[in-house]
């Protein structure tokens, strides 16, 4: 090249450089920062309807158009920044092919952008007006503009919701986005969000799009994405997310032929949801999508939802825990969503109430869910449970392997009762342990059905100690429960039933035996028997009942019993319908038959046997049974009664208020009342008594002081222990803790006897007053009822006595009386007979006693005899001393003979002397000791008196001696 050419070329280059530099200088100093920047700001502000500012705009070769500090304000009239960009650069346009109508921008780079996304208090987003920006643009040319490379670095999004909080809810930083265009087919996009110390959220996503086929392939990886911050925007009527975290999520997404498919996995942290209105769900789920297909508004998904930990709380008392694995197929068609699949639940624990718990080691089956256009949620399940256990109290549990079917519906459009559910439990070979009444039930089989406020059971069977129990029923309205149960036992063993009852009520010292077919139906409130109804029937076979005090009991009972109650009301009478037919039983060795009816509150019953006939009518009231009539005959005994029998309360004894009358033979008492056998057997009562009176009080021997008794008893003849009284009449009245009247009038062996007694029952020792007056009792008749019936005993005895005492201590008795016997012969009484053997000499064996009198005083547990006289034809005895209540004797007897009878004696001198010495008045005193059964006699001589008296007698007797 010549020097001129080189000079020319250099000149041209310099000229171009000068022109270019001048042009760049003009563009950067005048056109871009002033003219073009104003044009851009005005145009963009006009299109966005927002204030826009750009601090600087310039062109740098090889970098392109660069703008700094771009600010797009909030919607007018606000002036706060909506978007800020630290720096943005636009590459030089590349005119690829004007013929093809394409303009390619090599690159757009945005550095440090910040976007504020805000929901205002009027519940509007601050970017809603920009959503229509693209629609408002009008095509200005026929060219298509492509960006070859688009880069965002170090971006920030500030998310605020003024309806929830004044401060920002979330800030996401370190956002980078890079896209690339590979004409004519492919667009690539990469998004990265790097974690910060304040926000551990991390994301990496790739997106590749084929322009020709309109197909794409992408994958996305997310870590530590908090769902809690977006919970308010996932608020649905059926399910509300209140807390959650995506730990790791990886998905591959493909779009082909207007169809989107995806697959991947997601692992969540502790997630909390509110189901419907009051239920809380805590889960730690992981989701695996085998396939998801999205086409238009429809999609189809197949995958697995696994929750190692699930806690479902329904209020405060109902909780569920366990693990869930759900292999599902999810379909959405329009607005309808449906899911079904296989579900497995492991280690399930359900707390129904504070003391009721349900557990199952495993449950397998199917579950389906649906959500329709009316926002109605429906869930169904069919599960087979393994080792299911229901624990109601410690030691009380039901174990089975049931099949569970359940259906749940939630309708948010309803004002009330939005949620409803129902289901069934079906099982065989179950068992129940530790039940309060039954103890253990084996081979349980049947069906349980349940709804929101109802439980029912049917075809329920089980074995209790080899007795078959069949039942069905329902429980409705848990707030105010109503209860229906119908049960039967075709082989009820009464002996086993007794053992069952003793577990609950303790040993009541009774024995049941025999068998029965039983049926029971109850319908009413669970907490109250008001307006309830009961049906009970039993067919007895060889049944028996015995108690500790009723050893013979009732045996060989057979017959049919039926009982019904309709609308029971404690405030009124008992509307019953009951019958018993051909009820046969053996009581006290005798066979009885009973028939009867119970209609409404009226009882009409009869009991028959060989010698007994009882008929009664009564009415049942809420507090008592009113006996309208009771008539019973046994041989020639008859009893009639009417009055009230009140229901017992906490205190013992059956309250009675009865009027009684009739005739009863005393020999029949032990047959009619076997419990009296021991007491009455020693008295051997005989005779017919007529009575009329009344009784009011509790039928408890320990409360006899509180009884009110009045009446009159008459009998032509009564005997006790073989002693007879005739024309007996007893008037008795007891009330207010006093025996006010107890008067007995009778004829005792031709002599009138009257006894009058009173007692104060309010005092512990029971003080009493007693008076007795017996006149001219014929001893010759009395001896016939004694062991002396073959001995010569005659006379008429009279006794008068009046005294006081306390029944608790006989030694405190104080009284006085007078005893006399006239026209008698009682030498063969043991006391007199022994005395005669001591005093009588052979010449005077014909001495007899025919008269006796004595005053006596009772005190200090003894009878004090004062100047008692025993007179005979030749002798008189004077007696003083005591006889205590145990029969011990301490008596002094002074003898006195008739002197005329001695003088007339034909005895020899020696015998006469002996007679004088042994028979003279005041010559000796006899001491009587020992007991009434074994008396002892001792002679107490008086020597001085004997000598003087003997001298007088000898002188008087000498003529007769010689």
VEXTOR-837646 format. One record per residue (C-alpha): x, z, y. Coordinates in steps of 0.001 Angstrom, whole numbers, plus 500000, padded with zeros to 6 digits. Layout:
BEGIN
XZY;...
***
This chain:
BEGIN
500000500000500000;501299499070503425;501859501601506113;499033500180508116;496617500497505261;497686504066504703;497297504843508338;493860503281508385;492786505188505277;494060508429506696;492242507736509915;489013507061508093;489337510266506052;490113512304509107;487241510694510914;484907511550507978;486231515083507862;485705515453511558;482212514010511321;481413516140508266;482812519270509858;480926518543512988;477825517946510943;478292521158508959;478996523011512138;475842521618513681;473805522314510564;475086525902510101;475179526758513757;472119525058515140;469932523291512574;469791525754509651;469807529108511418;467486527949514139;465512524847513400;465155524854509621;464957528637509314;462098528707511793;460418525880509933;460792527754506598;459609531086507994;456631529526509722;455646527415506721;456014530214504149;454273532772506358;451441530329506872;451057529606503162;451405533247502053;449472534655504967;452184537291505206;455012537947507583;458297536497506341;461773537046507795;465218535576506963;468261537100508618;470532534099508062;470409530629506591;473459528399506064;474884525706503904;478167526126502054;479658523148500282;479548523314496514;477245526364496727;474311524977498533;471802526488500863;472250530265501195;469735532701502718;470360536410503250;468063539393503738;464780537687502998;461768539957503530;458154539179502613;455841541804504043;452695543328502619;449380541701503317;448400541869506937;447974544018508888;450592546049507003;454225545329507791;455969547181504964;458167545084502709;456558543593499624;459590541596498418;463149541943499654;466025539673498579;469574540499499516;470837536988498976;469418533704497656;471162530371497153;469704526929496481;471928524234494925;472179520685496330;469365518413495208;470182516017492432;468177512804492569;468214511950488883;465807509094488900;463556508252491755;461945505691489480;461058508490487072;459769510659489954;462047513613489170;464007515791491575;466383518283489958;467612521364491818;470909522337490196;470474526078490699;468596528916492348;470363532266492445;468632535413493694;470702538564494100;469437542146494416;465745541356494724;463244544241495001;459502543947494446;456981546665495247;453862546438493046;451208548726494475;447615549542493665;445876550723496803;443334553490497181;440657550788497260;441802549907493707;443237546532494806;446699545270493895;448974544191496730;449607540828495087;446036539786494329;445951537380497312;449032535579495978;447411534719492672;445518531924494358;448621530602496193;449342527914493649;445737526746493633;445774526279497422;448851524044497383;448144520330497823;450397517710496293;452595516197499027;454432513626496911;454528512019493502;457894513570492591;458333516412490036;460792519111490995;462919520742488298;465257523703488594;468241523305486314;469314526924486586;467429529942487880;469200533291488030;468038536745489158;470597539503489142;470273543251489731;466563543092490389;464349546098490955;460594546630490507;458953549639492152;455519550357490676;453049552543492603;449402553454492142;447915555210495143;444814556103493117;446978558282490868;449904559545492973;451442559140496417;454955558622495056;456042555654492863;455112556008489240;457984553956487816;461147552242489038;462797549601486817;466312548585487848;469105546350486537;466752543472485874;468442540143485231;466804536825484492;468521533559483676;466844530255482920;468313526866482176;466906523348482114;468206520752479700;466491517541480572;464602515842479286;463399518358476608;464385522014476790;463983525001479041;465782528238478202;465069531710479588;466901535039479110;465646538375480434;467647541602480432;466847545078481650;469712547545481353;469062551301481158;469957553731483910;470422557504483809;467005557851485425;465228555345483135;466427554679479559;464205551603479288;466002548574477850;464867544991477138;466412541777475935;464323538592475561;465027534902474874;462627532049475461;463163528380474593;460565525753475487;460385522087474454;458910520035477308;458069517106475107;456243518913472306;455178521918474423;456472524201471680;458508527371472185;460539529902470255;461260533367471571;462333536825470545;462077540117472333;463825543484471818;462568546615473595;463946550192473548;462631553423475067;459605551937476766;457319554752477977;453636554092477356;452662557195479296;453080555393482619;450655552650481663;448102554968479984;445588554798482862;445451551001482421;444727551264478671;441623553410479150;438970552220476685;435653553884475789;436642554290472151;440336555090472479;442372556314475456;446153556467475332;447394559606477087;451044559735475988;453389557465474053;456849555900473679;458123552678472108;461473553656470635;462416550264469241;460454547001469044;461665543583467840;459394540544467689;459855536832467069;457232534702468817;456642530977468301;454249528556469971;453328525332468243;450314523016468585;448521525384470947;448970528145468433;451111531249468871;452561533068465875;454597536236465808;456215538741463487;458333541843463950;458437545622463937;457890548472466382;458794552128466015;456963554583468260;457703558150469245;455134560930469639;451920559225470678;448777560956471854;445348559339472058;441920560612473017;439273559265470670;435785558910472046;434840561936474150;436411565026472594;438778564080469774;442581564082470076;444940562049467880;448690562749467622;450752560170465668;454320558920465207;453568555350464101;455650552365463123;454141548868463070;455261545922460967;453667542550461664;454094540125458810;452171537477460656;450176537182463863;448398534011464890;446879533596468348;444795530523469197;442716530540472347;440727533798472466;440984534301468721;443783535841466720;444571536857463158;447158539456462165;448518540906458938;450790543897458804;451429547537458031;450838550592460179;452761553598458916;452362557094460373;454493559745458652;452779562358460821;449150562327461958;447291565187463636;443633564660464447;441836567452466345;438047567532466667;437418570404469046;439079573773468471;437995574430464880;438418571051463155;441904569639462601;443502567100460261;447158566574459391;448889564197457017;450680560912456598;448954557492456736;450035554040455533;447657551173456363;448170547586455132;445743545704457304;444356542331458232;443197542217461853;440946539461463193;439603538770466671;436904536195467204;435711535953470775;435101539575471829;434591540848468273;437498542590466558;437576543399462851;440195545032460647;440292545863456964;442949546729454426;444374549220451961;445092552742453169;447109555590451655;446980559141452976;449534561704451760;449705565492452042;446392565712453883;445437569075455384;442123569597457170;441178572821458952;437394572711459260;436871576246460551;439184579241460972;438827580169457289;438003576804455717;440771574349454775;440777571032452923;443887569573451286;444681566544449138;448040565393447798;447023561736448098;444104559513449005;444085555776448255;441509553140449006;440281550733451650;439450551167455317;437905548836457865;437311548968461618;435303546779463984;434732546519467724;431982544134468820;430971542514472088;428743545477472893;431806547764472682;430383549476469580;433131550860467345;432537551043463577;434862552470460920;434336552652457147;436461553912454272;436421554133450496;439062556534449140;439989558049445795;441428561534446358;443964563230444101;444252567015443761;441764567629446536;441191571300447306;438673573072449550;439681576655450412;436974578777452058;438656582202451852;441844583535450245;441336583106446514;438171581012446940;438707577301446369;437149574142444938;439450571653443177;438482568080442263;439540564418442354;436618563015444330;435849559573445595;435078559550449304;433096556911451163;432660557328454907;431184555385457818;431621556174461528;429941554526464540;430602555106468244;428252553512470772;429380554134474387;426201552577475769;424132555554474650;423650558557476905;423478561032474030;424737561158470470;427258558406471025;429090559219467820;427548559239464344;429039559333460887;427997559608457275;429678559638453902;429623560770450294;431801562737447889;431443561800444223;433449563622441567;433596564787437959;435544567544436184;435946569673439291;436225573429439331;435585576271441767;437521579533441726;436961582942443293;433359582369444368;431621585583445526;428771585372443023;429711582935440278;433415583685440072;434480580437438394;432566577191437941;433951574534435611;433211570858434907;431618570328438315;430138566871438778;427840565420441391;427478563800444778;427787565280448260;426480563294451225;427130564234454822;426169563100458295;426985564343461770;424626567307461478;423618567299457808;425068567906454340;423154567102451155;423989567189447468;422341565677444415;422863565649440651;425243568558441052;426139570143437723;428568572798436580;429275575489434007;429327579198434833;430477581088431749;429171578199429629;425779578294431389;424690574935432805;423718575004436480;421992572018438090;421354571809441825;420381569562444702;419617570260448332;420649569835451949;421836571710455019;420716570360458399;421290571186462060;424538573175462103;423644574892465401;420425576300463918;420856575577460196;417910574795457963;418568574971454256;416982573390451188;418266574083447699;416728573320444330;418469574582441229;417835575215437562;419548576696434547;418196575670431114;420355578191429212;420580581281431401;422251584128429493;421017587381431041;423982589368429737;426364586985431501;424148587109434580;424598590873434649;428382590475434662;428094588010437545;425909590368439574;428221593316438933;431089591438440644;429140591421443883;426982594545443785;429132596713441545;428165598373438286;424552599476438707;424573601080435238;421999598756433787;422122596358430854;420525592918430639;420246590861427489;418345587817426323;417964584273427607;415791582349430034;415068578984431530;415145579446435305;414212577318438313;414698578090442016;413853576260445237;414433577640448736;413598575985452036;414110577632455398;416612578797457957;420066579823456776;420219582801459135;416614584031458940;413877584080456317;411149583581458933;408834580681457973;410914579990454863;409472579049451473;410621580026447986;409692578800444527;410955580703441494;410046580404437849;411515581691434619;410633581451430959;412025584568429244;413011584821425591;413919588148423923;415002589671427231;415802593371427604;416562595794430438;418116599235429953;419571601770432373;421633604928432081;418572607126432475;416316604671430719;418151604142427451;415184602817425482;414335600491428328;412299597308428055;413167595064425121;412000591847423485;410458590578426733;409091587042426587;406786585107428839;406465582859431860;406846583925435486;406156581782438544;406466582790442177;406017580890445460;406270581819449123;404928579514451832;405944580062455480;407198583605455106;406744585677458283;408107589244458523;405704590006461383;402594589367459311;401776589357455618;403515587512452824;401629584316451901;402553584132448217;401289582434445112;402627583968441940;401592584292438326;402918585774435130;401398584772431829;401674586171428332;404434588522429420;405104590557426288;407653593372426046;408406596539424116;408605599786426041;409337603128424432;408754601664421027;405378600169421909;404430596578422597;402808595716425893;401220592584427341;400871591858431050;399088589171433030;398668588901436767;398422586815439890;399721587003443416;397665584976445884;398691585071449482;399327588803449882;396955590069447174;398099591268443754;395788591510440764;397559592672437599;396882594235434225;399069595867431551;397722596352428036;398967598020424880;397510599696421831;396429602854423701;397186601976427347;395152599928429801;396239599576433450;394576597488436137;395571597365439782;394866595462442961;397142595597445989;398089593761449164;401569593106450436;402311593618454131;405511593249456086;406303596964455854;404423598175452776;402300597480449719;398751598746450070;397299599809446716;393580599101446854;392959600424443389;394992601649440451;393194602590437259;395051603553434157;393801604960430854;395846606274427951;393696607450425063;391424609963426801;393672610378429917;392705608601433117;394467608213436492;393167606590439663;395198606012442843;395031604258446199;397209604239449274;400469602744450540;403899602167449066;406382601488451869;409538599444451483;412657601619451189;415109601676454061;418734602837454043;417774606294452774;417050606754449077;413638607033447596;410490604964447736;408133606121450531;404610606807449181;401294607789450737;398769607963447895;395460609600447079;395265610572443381;392520611647441017;391744611648437339;392053613519434089;395166613814432033;395956615452428741;399206617345429056;400332616221425615;400390612622426949;402868613259429759;405967612736427651;404528609517426251;403675608142429678;406847609436431373;409732609538428880;412032610975431549;410005614221431365;410593614583427641;413401617143427881;411784619248430589;408313619364429057;409346619694425455;410386623346425916;406990624178427460;404914622359424827;402038621783427289;398571621215425908;395127620828427377;393064618516429527;393394618771433309;391317617150435996;392927616703439397;392274615350442852;394712615310445741;397314613375447641;401060612806447957;403117611635450941;406896611376450975;409901609662449447;409969609529445675;413344611235445536;413732614657443853;416391615581446406;413838615313449218;411053617384447653;411046619826450592;409902616975452873;406931616089450703;403336616574451747;401203617501448718;397671618777448496;395183618969445700;393183620887443161;393679621025439406;391083622354436956;391246622801433242;388919624502430725;391948625538428671;395713625072429003;398569626307426896;402261626580427751;404735627666425077;401750628593422946;400156630925425532;396618630027426523;394655630394429707;391097629296430240;389034628155433193;392222627526435167;391920626425438788;394955625682440973;394758624951444708;398036623714446201;399005622582449698;402513621778450934;403299620283454348;405692620655457272;408290622251454976;405877625010453972;403980625803450788;400951627045452638;398777627609449624;399360628071445920;396418629901444369;395839630081440625;392687631571439148;392275631732435382;391058633765432408;393972635084430374;392753636442427056;389394637574428463;390984639033431581;390790637448435038;394177636521436566;394830635542440160;398164634445441563;398712633697445253;402050632436446557;403556631074449796;407042629727450556;409111628515453509;410953625331452509;412687624876455843;415196627620455006;417961626926452550;417236629873450191;413435629322450326;411869632746451031;408519633350449367;405678635889449071;403851636441445783;400856638512444759;399490638843441210;396390640575439951;395594640570436193;392832642722434795;391880643783431259;393985641262429357;393019641720425716;396249642446423839;394606641894420496;394007638292421488;397364637903423210;399282639036420091;397881636064418167;400108633795420277;403172636046419722;405347637064416769;403271640327416629;400155638512415494;400241640371412105;400921643777413679;398349646299414899;398468645706418667;395349646339420731;394333647394424184;393500646036427587;396367645504430011;396160645234433795;398904644364436265;399039644362440040;402128643157441869;403073642083445379;406527641155446498;408895638961448473;412115637205447669;414121634019447840;414123631412445126;417871630887445507;418683634476444420;416366636472442154;418375639624442868;416983639639446422;413432640181445124;411617643166446640;408196644273445432;406041646919443877;403268647106441371;401249649016438819;400882648424435084;398308650016432835;397128649650429230;394030651364427939;392340651760424564;395355650348422876;397493650550419800;401083649458420319;403212651518417984;404792648352416622;406354647356419913;410115647574419288;410766650096422051;408005652466420853;408769651946417209;412421652945417589;411491655969419661;409014657118417029;411646656930414313;413786659284416384;411159661870417301;408573661937414527;408812664212411533;407150663305408270;404227665639408869;403403663728412088;403721660122411094;400120659527412140;400907659904415831;399847656760417809;399878655638421459;396754654225423036;397296654493426782;400132653606429187;400462653612432971;403348653183435324;404192652449438918;407247650296439470;409369648984442296;411476645833442234;414702645695444242;418411645045443860;417841643010440725;416133645867438894;412689647219438045;412454650928438885;409926652738436631;408399655775438290;406599658450436276;405551656058433600;403269657702431057;402774656752427416;399955658789425852;398937659240422241;396718661430420096;399425664165419671;402189663188422044;402904662103425618;406055660455426926;407059660464430552;409453657655431569;411720657143434598;414621654757435036;415450651076435460;415262647776433656;417383645056435289;416570641351435358;418903640689432440;417052643120430095;419489646031430322;417825649473429914;418541652806431599;415486655025430980;414914658731430552;412026659727428224;410639663276428185;408436664160425202;405411666483425213;403322667423422136;399865668900421792;400384672641420720;397062672895418921;398083670210416501;401298672057415691;399546675358414952;397242673688412482;400184672369410504;400291673390406751;404017672915406592;406425675387405034;408357677825407153;411435675638407206;409474672590408146;407583674507410794;410818675740412336;412139672166412383;408893670997413876;409054673618416584;412655672849417400;412174669088417547;408718668841419068;408446671550421700;407649670536425298;410808670169427444;412795670902424368;414660667591424573;415041664395426614;415670660958425116;418068658560426869;417087654890426321;419843652290426880;420875648958425444;418703645911425954;415119644994425359;416141643206422182;418523645910420964;417499649282422420;419621652436421866;418371656069421870;420277659293422565;418884662908422416;419914665094425373;419203668773424359;418485671710426756;419816674848424848;418578677657427145;415157676268427494;414981675583423780;415747679218422782;413217680699425129;410511678267424206;411328678614420496;410989682412420637;407568682103422176;406462679565419634;407765681560416675;405877684656417695;402754682647418194;403188680835414940;404079683685412548;400485684424411452;399948680886410461;403274680717408727;402550683668406566;
***
